[in-house]
Amino acid sequence: MKLKVDENLPYRLIPSLEALGFEVDTVESEGLKGCPDLEVWRGAQEDGRVLLTQDTDFCDTRTYAPGTHKGCIIFRLGNPTRTALIQRILSVMSMDEAKSWSGCVVVASDLKVRVRR
């Protein structure tokens, strides 16, 4: 699965995601840092990548209906420190089913993962 990591996530997790078998790119490397959500979204979709983000705007399934795009995984932690984010992202992305989330809207909190297909 191909991923695009949003600028609001720690980029130091990228080598660990690659070690899990994901092909990873970043918003920054695409020249999209600071761009509006719609531009970031288009960049991920044009590249065929699932967007990893903390931006809850992407939770709106009326706008980002599951099955109509490459996918989005939103991380919503109570205390999103860099260390906590990295640990939770790697924990979630290590799940066997994570590679089947293409086209889904996934919301991962501290204790739960909700997948909308």
URVEN-V348211 format. One record per backbone hydrogen bond with DSSP energy under -1.0 kcal/mol. CO is the residue of the C=O (numbers start at 1). NH is the residue of the N-H. Records with the same first field share a line. If there is no record, write none. Layout:
CO: NH, NH
This chain:
1: 23
2: 50
3: 25
4: 52
5: 27
6: 9
10: 13
11: 14
13: 17
14: 18
15: 19
17: 22
18: 21
23: 3
25: 5
27: 32
28: 31
32: 35
36: 40
37: 41
38: 42
39: 43
40: 44
41: 45
42: 46
43: 47
44: 49
45: 48
50: 4
51: 73
52: 6
53: 75
55: 58
56: 59
57: 60
59: 61
60: 64
65: 68
70: 103
71: 51
72: 106
73: 53
74: 108
79: 81
81: 85
82: 86
83: 87
84: 88
85: 89
86: 90
87: 91
88: 92
89: 93
92: 95
95: 98
97: 100
98: 101
101: 104
103: 67
104: 72
105: 116
106: 74
107: 114
108: 76
112: 109
114: 107
116: 105
